[in-house]
Amino acid sequence: MKGKGAFFIVLALAILFVSDFAQAEDVKLYVGTQNDYPPFTFIDKNGELDGFDIAFVRELDKRLDGYTIEILPLGWDNSFVALETGRIQMVVDQVAVNAEREKTYLFSKPYFTAQSSIVVKKGRTDIKTLDDLQGKTVESFPGNSYTMILEAYNAAHGPDEQIIIKYAGGATQTAEILLNVSTGRIDAVVDDPVMSNAVRREQGLDLDIIPSPVQSDPIGVALSKSDAGREIKALIDPIIEEMLADGTLKALSVKWTESDYVPQR
């Protein structure tokens, strides 16, 4: 009996050791995002990071065996710097997939579809399309997909048909730009209508969102163009497909945006 008791003790210790070893072997992945882009990523009333993109990452974390994901609210510019320097492995921040970005980054399977709309001061009727922005001032963040739309428009038009792009500083928040539109400091902004509407409601801003979208873009997880990036893509793409198939992403979209913006399968 003593021999059997010793055996079971050793077996229990071995199980505990294996369990602890397995937990210790979990690989940590870091995700960069911002914290002022509701309803996708923002600080809630309890001081916690929340939103559609945050819920998406947490769901990825649940389903990704052998890995633990930590979210870092680094901001837009800093997230991409951190990705390029290897400090983080992913950026999840409503990153639109386009040809220009694909030259630098690898992208996961799309998990959301974003729209780009013109936002103007409430009651303004002279701006309906990008053509109407010629000679007008539009504030935008350097390098984001909305700025790329404006820059592409300018590149395709002559010197007398340019949109005046005011590049926002690194410390500027999206809500400040929308406030500038509401008060008439700038003429318009091109941004996500879901986010713009959320900020408009929350802060009581006098804004109109032009109903016809300028553009629709697939949204993916940005990864480095490296072996490590390709390995992560191979891990998360099947999970994203699973979340599309089982309705998880649709439910998250409806919860956070009040509409279904998931890609068609």
HELIX and SHEET records of a PDB file:
HELIX    1   1 LYS A    2  ALA A   24  1                                  23    
HELIX    2   2 PHE A   52  ARG A   63  1                                  12    
HELIX    3   3 TRP A   76  THR A   85  1                                  10    
HELIX    4   4 ALA A   99  GLU A  102  1                                   4    
HELIX    5   5 LEU A  130  LEU A  133  5                                   4    
HELIX    6   6 SER A  145  ALA A  155  1                                  11    
HELIX    7   7 PRO A  159  GLU A  161  5                                   3    
HELIX    8   8 THR A  174  SER A  182  1                                   9    
HELIX    9   9 PRO A  193  GLN A  203  1                                  11    
HELIX   10  10 ASP A  227  ALA A  245  1                                  19    
HELIX   11  11 THR A  248  THR A  257  1                                  10    
SHEET    1   A 5 TYR A  67  PRO A  73  0                                        
SHEET    2   A 5 VAL A  27  THR A  33  1                                        
SHEET    3   A 5 MET A  90  VAL A  91  1                                        
SHEET    4   A 5 ALA A 222  SER A 224 -1                                        
SHEET    5   A 5 TYR A 105  PHE A 107 -1                                        
SHEET    1   B 3 ASP A  36  TYR A  37  0                                        
SHEET    2   B 3 THR A  41  ILE A  43 -1                                        
SHEET    3   B 3 LEU A  49  ASP A  50 -1                                        
SHEET    1   C 3 ALA A 188  ASP A 191  0                                        
SHEET    2   C 3 PHE A 112  LYS A 121 -1                                        
SHEET    3   C 3 LEU A 207  ILE A 209 -1                                        
SHEET    1   D 3 ALA A 188  ASP A 191  0                                        
SHEET    2   D 3 PHE A 112  LYS A 121 -1                                        
SHEET    3   D 3 GLN A 215  ILE A 219 -1                                        
SHEET    1   E 2 THR A 137  SER A 140  0                                        
SHEET    2   E 2 ILE A 164  TYR A 167  1                                        
END                                                                             
